[in-house]
């Protein structure tokens, strides 16, 4: 699924209009979007977008990977900076192999981590080689 099919307000309907996308996009339209890697392998899809409420910044996309029909899937908090929007194929790109993602720090849908914990955050950003953002406004 992609952001155009989830667009109930018509933000992305016309290719040459002055709508908000792709620089500004509705968060709800991004949930369910496919995530692929640079080898064109399907890595899963975005289940949630986690906002740092104090700063208004997107902290993580929660990616589901593995499992069949939602059973046995593992969730991963992927730093937003690690994702790139592929407007041509209407999906996100994460520069991680399937094998590396299988070994990424993940969690179960019934046991979410404290994503505001700085040591947890540092571990995630180290894995994806991204700079942690500051929740303080500048």
Buried (B, 14 or more C-beta within 10 A) or exposed (E): BBBEEBBEEEBBEEEEEEBEBEEEBBEEBBBBBBBBBEEEEEBBBBBBBBBBEEBEEBBBBBBBBBEEEEEEBBBBBBBBBBBEBBEEEBBBBBEBBBEEBEEBEBBEEEEEBEBEEEEBBEEBBEBBEBEBBEBEEE
